[in-house]
Amino acid sequence: MGIGASIFLIAIGAILTFAVHATLSGVSIQTIGVILMIAGALGLIVTLLVFAPRRRAAGTVVEDRVVDDRPVTY
């Protein structure tokens, strides 16, 4: 799950929890909204934990190469 999908789940969950006042028999729309917000938050945390080390390691120098452009003398 990416960052966009996680934010989408959080937004849909917040809409269902705080803005929808409809009722269904046997189903609580507010509970579904809270579950979606929790799933989105967990997805966002997991995504950041998985992809954060890759983003940090991309800027590090692993090995410096020294190129000697002087002509070879025998």
TAJO-V410004 format. One record per backbone hydrogen bond with DSSP energy under -1.0 kcal/mol. NH is the residue of the N-H (numbers start at 1). CO is the residue of the C=O. E is the energy in kcal/mol with one decimal. If there is no record, write none. Layout:
NH/CO/E ; NH/CO/E
This chain:
6/2/-1.9 ; 7/3/-2.3 ; 8/4/-2.2 ; 9/5/-2.3 ; 10/6/-2.2 ; 11/7/-2.4 ; 12/8/-2.7 ; 13/9/-2.5 ; 14/10/-2.2 ; 15/11/-2.3 ; 16/12/-2.5 ; 17/13/-2.2 ; 18/14/-2.7 ; 19/15/-2.0 ; 20/15/-1.3 ; 32/28/-1.9 ; 33/29/-2.1 ; 34/30/-2.2 ; 35/31/-2.4 ; 36/32/-2.4 ; 37/33/-2.2 ; 38/34/-2.4 ; 39/35/-2.5 ; 40/36/-2.4 ; 41/37/-2.3 ; 42/38/-2.6 ; 43/39/-2.4 ; 44/40/-2.2 ; 45/41/-2.3 ; 46/42/-2.6 ; 47/43/-2.4 ; 48/44/-2.3 ; 49/45/-2.3 ; 50/46/-2.3 ; 51/47/-2.5 ; 52/48/-1.6 ; 55/51/-1.6 ; 56/52/-2.0 ; 57/53/-2.2
